[in-house]
Structures are given as C-alpha cells and as structure tokens.
Amino acid sequence: MTPGGPEACRPGQDPQHGADALHVEGLSWHCGDSAEADYIQAEIFGKECYAPPCGPPPPGGVVVDAGANIGLFSLYAVTRWQARRVLAVEPAPPLLDLLRRNLAAHDLSRIEVVPAALSDAGSTTGDEARLTYFPAAPGNSTLRPADKDAEIAALPPRTARRAAALMDERVDYPVRLTTLSAVLDEHAVDHVDLLKIDVEGEEEAVLRGVCRTWWPRIDTVVVEVSHHGCGVSAVTRLIEEQGFEVWVADADPARTITALVWGHRSGQSPT
C-alpha cells in the first residue's frame, strides 16, 4: 500500500496542463496526486528505499520497473544508477498518460513504456483483466480490489478510516494482461540486472509468471509486499526457490504496512 502524506512536499503547478508537478533531479515531473507522489519521491530519492543492500546494479545495466506508476523509480534508475535501459511496466491508463508525458518532456529515451498488467503463467499476451483505479490514491490501484479492502480493514481504526476515504472513488479499466517473461521476450531483453516489483497484491502471480529459463538471467530482485496475509513469507519462498539469497527490510508488521523482499545471486550479504 502506498500511503499519502505531506513528507518532503514540493509540488508545483504544471503551467501547460494544470496538473500537479514535482521537482525531482532538476526536472519538472507530472503527477496525478501530489501528496502521494511526494511520498513516493521521498522514499525513492530521499531514503533511497530501493538501493540494494548488496550494492547497486552496474552502470549501463538493464532494469525492469514493474508497477512504474508515474516513473519515479525508472527516473532513479537512469539518473542514480546510469541504467542504459529501463522497462517501465504500468497498466493504469491515467498513470500511463503521466508517465509518457514525463518521458517525452525530458527526452528520456532510455525508459521504455510497457502498457500492461503482469500476472502468472496462466495468462497470455492479449488477455484482458479489470484494474480498479483509485484517483485519490493511484499508487494503490489493483487487480484485486477485494484484497485491498481486506488489507484496509486490518489496519488500525484511524488509519483504516483515512485509507478507506482515499479509496472511496474507484474507476475500473480494462487492461492487457501478460507475463513478465513475455514482456522481456517481446522487448528483446536478454539479461536483467535488477527487477523491481510493486504491483499491489499481484506479487506472487508476477513471480510465478517468470519462466524457468528466465530466472538465471535476473541478478537482483526486490518486491514490495503487504504484511497483510501471508504475502511476505510466500514471496520470500518463491524467490528462495530460484536460488537467490534473500533478506527482508521493514520486516516488523507492527511498524510498517509493507516490507521489501530482496533477492541477490552473488552470495553477497547485505551491509
């Protein structure tokens, strides 16, 4: 779950489109909800939450941003890690529009947009699914709204009321459903230095959608997963089964809503 909040607020007004805009890495970045976008910006660029404990991927690497939202992590990968190529996978049409506008405004050709929702091996390219989009909390948009409602209900009462109010307005969109392996093959990727997954309840399905021949070509994986239910243990197990050394950040559900599950192949331990 992506909480909204006023952390590190630096929103401005996009003079051309009348939408909110952030100022990040010296760029004006279009966003749909400034409070949520500021929170994400502070996490990614301020706290560097996705900086791997085993060290960043090498310059010139390939990064996959599954659940790209408006593209802040994709921008981080290009500016901080000097990635030569980023696949930004995002299904929500309003977020796709903002993502494309951001990339076009700054000529960020190293970031390629993939308009799709990722799932498991039971789906094939061209299948459709229904995405529930929350205009006031777009980072929580999901293929599994019932699970999102259960996650909210499990929060402390005051937090639950605030989250429920943010997600009261909902819009359903038909989206293309595919697997991560299919996306990588379609885009002629032969190796992934870092795979980041933040897909609001679909984490296990996305991991199951990576075929056996693809796993050895992925060096590092990081998955944001809710503490609600058994998501953390299930994701940890799935990554361990592929031969990764695994560790978990923000593992205490009493302190955080989500955890980051990391997997790395080199045998290095987190520092």
N, C-alpha and C positions, 0 to 999 in steps of 0.2 A: 504494500500500500504506500502510495506517495502522499505524505501529509502536506497540507498547505501551511504556510506560515510566513511571517514577515522577516525571516532571517536574511541578512545581507541584502535588503531591498534596495535595488537601484533601477526601478522601472522607469521608462520614459514613454513618450507617445510617438508612435510611428507617424511621421507627418504625411506620408503618402497614402497609407491605408487606414489610419485612425485606430490601429490596433496597438496594444502594449508592445514595448520593445525593451529588451535588456541591453546592457552594455557589458560585453564579455570579450576578453582578449583583444580589446581595442575595436571591437565590431559592434554594430547595432543589430540585435538578433530578435526577430519577430517572435512573439509568444501569444498564446491564447488566454492564459490566466497568469497574471504577473506574480501573484503570491506563490503559486505552485512552482512557476518557472524560476523564481528567485531561490526557492528552497532547493530545487534540483541543481541550480548553478552553484550554490554554496556547498552542497555535498560533493559535486564533481570537481570544481575548480578550487574551492576553498579547502575542504577537508581531504580532497583527492581520494575519495572513498574507493575508487576503482584502481588505485595504484597497487599492483600486485605485491604481496608480501615477499615474493621471491625475486622482485625486480621487474622493471618494465620490459615490454617486448622490444626487440632491437629496432633501431631506426630503419625505415624502409620496409617495415613489416606489413602484414595484412591483418585487419581487424574486422570482426563482424559485430555489429550493434543490433542485436535482436530485441526489438522494443525501443526504437530510436526516438520516439516522441518528436520533439522539435529539432533534434540533432545536437544537443549539447555534448553528449559523450562522444559522438562522432567528431565534433569540433575538437574536443580534448585530445582524442587520439591523433589527429592531424597536427595540432599545434604543440602539444607537450611531448608526444612520442614520435613525431615525424613519420607517422604511418604513410606509406605510399598509396595505400588503397583501403577504403572502408566501405563495407556494405551496410547501409542503414536500412534495416527492415522494419517497416511500420505499416499497420493495416488501417488505422483510423483516418478517414478522408480529411477532416479538419486539420489534423496534425500533419498529414502528408502535404497539404497545401502550404502550411507554415514552413515545413522542412524544405520544400522545393524553393520557396521564396528566399529563404535564408541562404541556400547554396548558390542560387542564381545571383543574388545581390553581391556576393563576395567571391564569385568565380571559383568555388571550391570543387573543382572537377575530380579531386581525389576521393570525394564522397559520392557513392552511387546509391540512389534511392531504389529500394525494392518494395513495391506496394503489395504487401501480402501479410497474412496471419500465419504463423508457424504452428504446426501440431505434430502428431506422431505418424508412424509408418502406415496407419490405416487411412491416411489422407493422401490424395494425389494432386498434382498440379492441375488447376482448373476447377477443383471442388469449391463450393461456397459454404461459408459459415455466417453466423449473425453476430456482430460485435455490438456490445452495449457501450455507448459512449456517454461520458458524464461531462457536459460543458463546463461545469464549475470545478471539476476535478479531473481533467482529461488524462492525467497520468494513471488513473485507476481504471480506465476503460478496459473491458474484459470480454472474453468469450464465455465466461462462467459467472453471470450476474448473481445466481443463487449462492455460489460460494462466496462472492464478495459480500452479500448481505449477511451470511453467517459469520464471516470474519468481523464485520462491523458489530454484530450483536455480541461478540465475545470480548469486545473492548470494555474498559471501564465506562460506567454510565455517561459521564460528562463527555468523554471523548467520543463515545458511540453516538450521542445526540448530535455533536458537531459534524461528525463524518456523514451521518445519515442525511443531515440538512444539505451538505455539499453535493450529495449524490441523489438528491430527490429528483432532479431533472435528468431524464435519460432519453437518448436517441439511439435507435437501432440502425445499423448499417450492414448491408450485405458486403462481405469481404472475401477475397480469394484466399483459399486455404491450401497450404503446401507444406513440405518438409524442408528442414534445413539442408539436408543432403541434396535435394532437388535444386534449391536456390544456388548452392555452391557449384553444382554441375552446370546449371544454366548460365552462370556468370564466369565460367572457365577458371574457377579458383582451384589451385592445386595444393595449397597449404594455408593454414590459419594460425597466425601467431597468438592471437587472443580472441576468444569468443565470449562476449558479454550477453547475458540473457536476463531480461526484466520484462516479463510478459503476463503479470497479474493473474496467476493461477494456472497457467498453461506450461509451467516449467518442466514437469515430468514428461509431458507429451512432447515438448520440443526436444528434450534429450533422447527420448525413445525414437524420434524421427531422424536421428543421426545414424546412418547405416554403418555396419561393421567395418567396411573398407575405409570410411572417412575418419573414424576416431583416431587412428595412428597419425593422422596428418594435422591434428589440433594440439598445440603445445600447452596452452593455458586456457582454462575456462573459469568464469565467475558467474554465479547465478544468484540473483536477489530473490528470496523466497520468504513467504509469510510464516510466522511462528504458529499461525492457526492450523490446527490439524496436525498431520504427520509429514508436512512438506519438507522440512529441513532434513529429517532422517532419510526420507525417500530419495531426495536429490543427492544427498551425501552418498548413499548406497549406489545409486546409478553411476555417479562419477567414479567412485572407487572401483566398480566393476570393469571400468575401461582402463585400469592401470595407472590412474592418477594418484599422486599423493594429495590428500585432501585436508584442508583445515577450514574452520568456520569462524567468521568475525561476527560480532554482535550476537553471540550465542545465547544470551540470557533473555528469555521471553518476558521476564518481569521488567526489563529495562528498555527493550526495543520492540517495535512491531514486526520488523523484518530482520533477516540475517543475510549475510553474504557467504555463500559456499564457494570456496576456491579449489581448483584442481590444477596441478602442475606436473609435468612429466620428468623434469630434470633430476629429481631426487633432492633438490634444494629445500631446506626448511625455511619457514618464514622467519624474518629477522625481527 
